[in-house]
Amino acid sequence: FEKDEREIVASTGEPVTFYDSVSGKSLFRAPVGRSVDEFINESKIHGWPSFRDEEVDWNNVRVLKSSGETVSTVGTHLGHNLPDRSGNRYCINLVSVAGNP
């Protein structure tokens, strides 16, 4: 994950898009509003990819108010919103997202 993320950002100068492993719809683009090092370091600290509000494709992602569960609009369980002092933090199970649709 880390090596691929760094290589893609370095070669394209653009954030990496993460897709729903079931539907192929885009879910997240990262890093946005922070460096690749900040994205990877935060993900390592928490043990899974951690996305922020500006990195979420809200056309295809929902957060259930009752539990904080984060799901795709087609129902794929993605992870949970675990807010911290910096705001919402969407901790996503890597097997729920894919690098290509």
Backbone torsions as a table, in degrees:
resi	resn	phi	psi	omega
1	PHE	NA	-52.7	-176.3
2	GLU	-62.7	-48.1	-178.3
3	LYS	-61.6	-47.0	180.0
4	ASP	-61.2	-44.4	-179.9
5	GLU	-58.9	-49.3	-179.8
6	ARG	-61.8	-43.9	-178.1
7	GLU	-65.0	-42.8	-179.1
8	ILE	-66.0	-46.5	179.6
9	VAL	-63.4	-41.8	-179.7
10	ALA	-65.0	-40.8	-175.7
11	SER	-80.1	-28.6	-176.5
12	THR	-106.4	-23.6	-174.5
13	GLY	72.5	10.9	-177.5
14	GLU	-120.8	157.8	173.8
15	PRO	-63.6	157.8	176.5
16	VAL	-88.8	136.8	175.8
17	THR	-95.4	132.8	177.0
18	PHE	-108.7	133.9	-173.5
19	TYR	-114.0	154.4	173.8
20	ASP	-63.0	126.0	-177.7
21	SER	-69.6	-13.7	179.1
22	VAL	-96.7	-51.2	-173.2
23	SER	-97.1	-21.5	-175.9
24	GLY	83.2	3.0	178.9
25	LYS	-75.6	146.0	178.9
26	SER	-68.6	141.1	-178.0
27	LEU	-120.6	-44.3	-175.1
28	PHE	-141.8	151.9	170.5
29	ARG	-131.6	125.6	-177.8
30	ALA	-147.8	150.0	-2.1
31	PRO	-84.1	144.5	173.1
32	VAL	-129.8	125.9	179.6
33	GLY	76.3	11.5	176.8
34	ARG	-160.5	167.0	-178.2
35	SER	-80.2	163.4	175.7
36	VAL	-61.8	-36.1	177.7
37	ASP	-62.7	-42.6	178.9
38	GLU	-63.5	-42.9	178.5
39	PHE	-61.6	-48.6	-178.0
40	ILE	-67.1	-42.6	179.7
41	ASN	-61.6	-44.6	178.3
42	GLU	-63.5	-41.4	179.0
43	SER	-62.5	-40.8	178.8
44	LYS	-65.2	-42.8	-178.9
45	ILE	-58.3	-40.3	-175.2
46	HIS	-93.9	-11.5	174.6
47	GLY	88.5	3.3	176.5
48	TRP	-157.8	160.2	178.2
49	PRO	-55.7	130.3	-177.1
50	SER	-120.2	114.2	-176.7
51	PHE	-105.9	153.0	177.9
52	ARG	-108.3	167.4	-174.7
53	ASP	-48.4	-46.1	-175.8
54	GLU	-70.8	-8.4	178.8
55	GLU	-99.2	-0.9	-176.8
56	VAL	-94.2	134.8	171.6
57	ASP	-87.8	94.0	-173.6
58	TRP	-69.1	-8.4	173.2
59	ASN	-71.0	-23.5	-173.2
60	ASN	-125.8	3.8	-176.8
61	VAL	-128.4	140.8	175.2
62	ARG	-133.0	152.1	174.7
63	VAL	-119.2	124.1	-179.5
64	LEU	-75.5	121.4	-176.5
65	LYS	-60.9	-34.4	-174.8
66	SER	-69.5	-29.4	-173.3
67	SER	-131.3	-13.6	-174.3
68	GLY	80.7	0.6	178.4
69	GLU	-60.4	135.9	178.5
70	THR	-105.4	127.5	-175.9
71	VAL	-135.0	157.6	171.4
72	SER	-80.9	163.6	-179.5
73	THR	-67.0	-13.7	175.5
74	VAL	-96.6	2.9	173.1
75	GLY	101.1	2.4	178.6
76	THR	-68.2	126.3	173.5
77	HIS	-69.5	125.7	-178.3
78	LEU	-107.7	-35.7	-176.0
79	GLY	158.2	-142.8	-177.9
80	HIS	-142.8	155.0	171.0
81	ASN	-88.6	117.5	178.9
82	LEU	-122.6	83.2	-175.9
83	PRO	-60.3	149.9	174.4
84	ASP	-133.6	-167.9	-177.2
85	ARG	-61.0	-22.6	-179.6
86	SER	-88.9	-6.3	179.4
87	GLY	122.6	-157.7	-180.0
88	ASN	-67.2	138.9	179.1
89	ARG	-134.8	113.1	-177.3
90	TYR	-95.0	104.9	-177.9
91	CYS	-90.4	114.4	-167.6
92	ILE	-115.9	133.4	177.3
93	ASN	-70.1	121.5	-175.0
94	LEU	-58.4	-28.8	179.0
95	VAL	-73.1	-10.8	179.3
96	SER	-86.5	-12.4	-178.5
97	VAL	-123.4	154.5	-179.6
98	ALA	-128.7	155.8	178.9
99	GLY	-78.6	-21.8	179.7
100	ASN	-135.3	144.7	179.7
101	PRO	-68.8	NA	NA
